[in-house]
Amino acid sequence: MGLSTHVLDTMHGCPAAGMEVALYEMHGEAASLLKRVVLNQDGRSAAPLLDDVSLRCGTYRLRFNVAGYFAARGVVLPQPNFLDQVNLDFGVAHADQHYHVPLLVSPWSYATYRGS
C-alpha cells in the first residue's frame, strides 16, 4: 500500500528522470516536510514516498520542481517561468489503500489523477 508518484514529461515523451519532488504533510496552511527525492530513470522514486505503516489519513502536498527539471534538460523557459513549482494537494481518506499520484507535465501544462 502506501504512497507513490510517477512523472511523465509530455514535452519530450519520456519519464521525468532527475526531477526533484518534495512531500509535505499539511496542517491547515502549514506544511511539514516529510521527504525529498530525485526521480529515477523511470520517473519514479526508488522507494515508496510513504510505506503502508507511515501513510495516515490526512492532507498531503507533493511539490514538483518543474522549471528546474526542464531547465536542466536545456529547455529555454520564459522569465518568469509559466510553471515553476507544481503543488498538488490531496487527501488520504483510507490509509489502508494505495495512493498513487501521477503527474503529466510540460513547461506550460500539467494533469494528475489518482492512479493505481
Secondary structure, DSSP 8 states (H G I E B T S, - for coil): -EEEEEEEETTTTEE-TT-EEEEEEEETTEEEEEEEEE--TTSB-SS-SB-TTT--SEEEEEEEEHHHHHHHTT----SS-SSSEEEEEEEES-TTSEEEEEEEE-SS-EEE--B-
